[in-house]
């Protein structure tokens, strides 16, 4: 395989990984929200020891930080939000989380070259100048971490039948082996 073909394959694999991650994020958000909506709202507000002391507050944190990182990636206005929310409107956050995941997925798929560009962030918490795909990776890892917290809090407050939100589960269920990047 020549150098040009190797570079094309590498770009294809790189792009495929990001598309898979963003599709996985949307799928996991939708499945989490479907599960939460099937449970009594009072349990979603019930307090339990965690970094955010209820499912509602953890969900709000995921929604707010996904919007924050998405705004960095998409170059839109940076939202203001409380680090730890005092009030949470669940229907609003259910909608916000899924809608922002969809908008981000569309952006990433339509702006492949843009994702490799450096983006300077200077905030009250940190300064960084990384390619946008690294911020995307952080967003995916961060939301995955907190989705796991929501499932754990759910078990503590009495929810059952949590959905499987694992990346490999999604990957196995949605991508036929013959079309995986390794077989291309």
C-alpha positions, 0 to 999 in steps of 0.5 A: 500500500502506497503512502497516499493510500495509507493516508486515505485509510487513516483518514477514513478510520479517524473519521469513522471513529468520530462518527461512531462515537457521536452516533453512540452518544446520541443512541445512549442519550436517547436510551437513557432518557427513554428509561428515565421517562418510564419511571416516576419523576419523584425518584429522579429527584430523590437524593443519593450520595454522589457528585450530583446528589440526584438523577435530575441534577446529574442529568442537568450537569450532563446536559449543560456540559454537553452544550458547553463542549458542543458550543466549543466544537461548533463555534456557537455562543457559550452558554452560562449555567450553574455548576450544580443546579438548584432546580431542574425541569426534567422535560426540558433537560430530556429534550435538551440532552437529545437535541444537542446530541443530534445537533452535535452529531450533524455538525461532526458529520458535516465538518470532518476537516474542521474537527482537526483544527485547533480551537483555543479555549480560555475559560475561568477553569482552564486554557487549552488549544487542542483540535476539536476532535479532542474536545469531542473525545472529552465530551463523549467520555464525560457524558459516558461517565455521568450516564453510569452515575445515573444508572448507579443512583437509579439502583440506589433510589429504586429504579430497575431495568436500566438499559445497557448503555455500553459502547461495545453493546451499541457497536455490536448491535448496530454495525454488521461485522462486514462493514466494520472499519477493520474489514474495509 
